[in-house]
Amino acid sequence: MSGGDLRMTGGERRRIVQIAVDGQTVTAREGESVAAALIAAGHRVMRWTARGEPRGYFCGIGICRDCLVIADGQPDTRACMTPVREGLRVESPRGPSAPAERA
Amino acid sequence: VRSAECVIVGAGSAGLAAARTAARHGVRVVLIDERRELGGQGGDWVPSTARATAGGDRFGDAEEDKGHRLVEAVRTLGVGLRLGAVAWAVFDPRVVALATDSEAECIAADTLILATGAFDRPVPFPGWTLPGVMTAGAALRLMTADRVLPGRRVLIAGSGPLLLALAHQALRGGAEVAAVCEASPMRGAWRQAHRLVPHLDYVQQAHHYRRVIRDAGVPVLAGHVLRRALGESAVTGAVVSPCDGDWRPIGGAERHLDVDAVIAGYGFVSSTELARLAGCEHRYAPEVGDYVLVKTREMESTVPGLFIAGGGAGAAGSVVALEEGHVAGLAVAHRLGRIDARAYSREASRARGRLLHLAGLREVIDVMHRFGPGVYALAEDATLLCRCEEISTGEARAAIRDGATHVNEIKARTRIGMGRCQGRLCGPALAHAIAGASAIGVVEAGAFTPRPPVKPVSLGALANPVG
């Protein structure tokens, strides 16, 4: 349902860059939040909790820590507070009981 | 320990305005913010209480211009900047401890201004942890700062004028809005009409939003509350139903909506933990359902030399924050002997006049969208109360049945509030859970005691002090 056409007009001032999300190349805009880049690319799930529950962008201001990702190898990086830069590598943390590992 | 004439925590509207005013009067200012850029949580972050014209983007551009000028002024006035730095404690009486990713620093301040802002009132409901569910502030920032829609088809629920602004934004951005759900009944709103006469600009803006929403065929459901968000790995739907005047869900006509994003915004609460840690007095204001710090008309808290401005002193919008920051900056300059009493009182009384005008509008909004504690009845036993530690409302309710009467007691028993948000998202809901299940009032149920560090900092940074 999500993804693809979630970009609004007005963001064109920003330079288009490529980032890697879980190894896949994604087009993003320099300086936008990593969370915005993920949502625009259809990645609403940003991590899985210890109990295996999916979490995403929630408070948007760095308080809830639901959107923690691994950015360029740095764990516990808040996607909502981190600006996109060219070549950034983003990975979704998976709790010990995330679905892919359960299978 | 370094020293500064004035330390300001928070580089949003209030902090920037305070820094500009103080620095213009020759005060040496250090400005701290967690983000790496100036501007705070989003410029448009808290709903502005005095919107200029009904022009939509025209207005946005004007606001953005004002913001750019403010940031420019702060940069050229030689304000000391500590960006990407968390102020994690205030020690006796005005020593601020801060940390970046890699370094720690302490600054002893002659005067301290806390402009720490506000955040969405956290309200647990079934499904509130699903990806695709976000707060009003998060959605606003996503759309205004990043120009990305929360989803293709969106439900906007909660209370307050921001809901209409969000719906307007989403529609202009090309999303579908399934419904706008306003918890307050909005009956008798006309009784407030005469009080809006001095705020024609605001009325025009709200009217413009309503027209755009109506023309798009979006139902605006007053007296309705978001019951639950549905989905497996992300939101696929939501259920809304009528609620009473206290925002308590009542039985009857449930509506099911297919949506891929849910925006929930029940107004804003202040970030007061640094002020409370410093010993500033606060009181509970039931009409807004939040703790408000006690302060003078100089913006000074009950701790001498410690000033409070902006959302941190009652979430009232960025226009109010700018004026409060300006007054705090003036008060600091006066306190440090940089302006004489006459110049101070002339400038400060002008700003206070503008604040009084804005307060009139705020009061109308607070009456029309009066906080309804019944909304905390939305959480079911299985609903997570503590998002961080993944602890359910049922566990909290069991502790209450066992006789727990204070939030700190339940924290010790259940770990609710011990996670990385440090109780910000669960504290109010927990206090209301106690009040809802016993004869204890929400004030007696209490708030978590703030402890340093009030936000997570790395041990590596603390082990690497500078200065």
Boltz contact constraints between the chains, C-beta under 6 A:
constraints:
  - contact:
      token1: [A, 1]
      token2: [B, 260]
      max_distance: 6.0
  - contact:
      token1: [A, 2]
      token2: [B, 151]
      max_distance: 6.0
  - contact:
      token1: [A, 2]
      token2: [B, 260]
      max_distance: 6.0
  - contact:
      token1: [A, 6]
      token2: [B, 148]
      max_distance: 6.0
  - contact:
      token1: [A, 6]
      token2: [B, 149]
      max_distance: 6.0
  - contact:
      token1: [A, 8]
      token2: [B, 147]
      max_distance: 6.0
  - contact:
      token1: [A, 8]
      token2: [B, 173]
      max_distance: 6.0
  - contact:
      token1: [A, 10]
      token2: [B, 147]
      max_distance: 6.0
  - contact:
      token1: [A, 11]
      token2: [B, 147]
      max_distance: 6.0
  - contact:
      token1: [A, 32]
      token2: [B, 146]
      max_distance: 6.0
  - contact:
      token1: [A, 33]
      token2: [B, 146]
      max_distance: 6.0
  - contact:
      token1: [A, 36]
      token2: [B, 142]
      max_distance: 6.0
  - contact:
      token1: [A, 36]
      token2: [B, 146]
      max_distance: 6.0
  - contact:
      token1: [A, 36]
      token2: [B, 148]
      max_distance: 6.0
  - contact:
      token1: [A, 39]
      token2: [B, 148]
      max_distance: 6.0
  - contact:
      token1: [A, 40]
      token2: [B, 148]
      max_distance: 6.0
  - contact:
      token1: [A, 44]
      token2: [B, 131]
      max_distance: 6.0
  - contact:
      token1: [A, 44]
      token2: [B, 132]
      max_distance: 6.0
  - contact:
      token1: [A, 44]
      token2: [B, 234]
      max_distance: 6.0
  - contact:
      token1: [A, 45]
      token2: [B, 131]
      max_distance: 6.0
  - contact:
      token1: [A, 45]
      token2: [B, 233]
      max_distance: 6.0
  - contact:
      token1: [A, 51]
      token2: [B, 390]
      max_distance: 6.0
  - contact:
      token1: [A, 54]
      token2: [B, 131]
      max_distance: 6.0
  - contact:
      token1: [A, 54]
      token2: [B, 233]
      max_distance: 6.0
  - contact:
      token1: [A, 56]
      token2: [B, 131]
      max_distance: 6.0
  - contact:
      token1: [A, 57]
      token2: [B, 134]
      max_distance: 6.0
  - contact:
      token1: [A, 58]
      token2: [B, 134]
      max_distance: 6.0
  - contact:
      token1: [A, 59]
      token2: [B, 135]
      max_distance: 6.0
  - contact:
      token1: [A, 59]
      token2: [B, 138]
      max_distance: 6.0
  - contact:
      token1: [A, 60]
      token2: [B, 137]
      max_distance: 6.0
  - contact:
      token1: [A, 60]
      token2: [B, 138]
      max_distance: 6.0
  - contact:
      token1: [A, 60]
      token2: [B, 141]
      max_distance: 6.0
  - contact:
      token1: [A, 61]
      token2: [B, 41]
      max_distance: 6.0
  - contact:
      token1: [A, 63]
      token2: [B, 119]
      max_distance: 6.0
  - contact:
      token1: [A, 63]
      token2: [B, 421]
      max_distance: 6.0
  - contact:
      token1: [A, 63]
      token2: [B, 424]
      max_distance: 6.0
  - contact:
      token1: [A, 64]
      token2: [B, 421]
      max_distance: 6.0
  - contact:
      token1: [A, 64]
      token2: [B, 425]
      max_distance: 6.0
  - contact:
      token1: [A, 65]
      token2: [B, 420]
      max_distance: 6.0
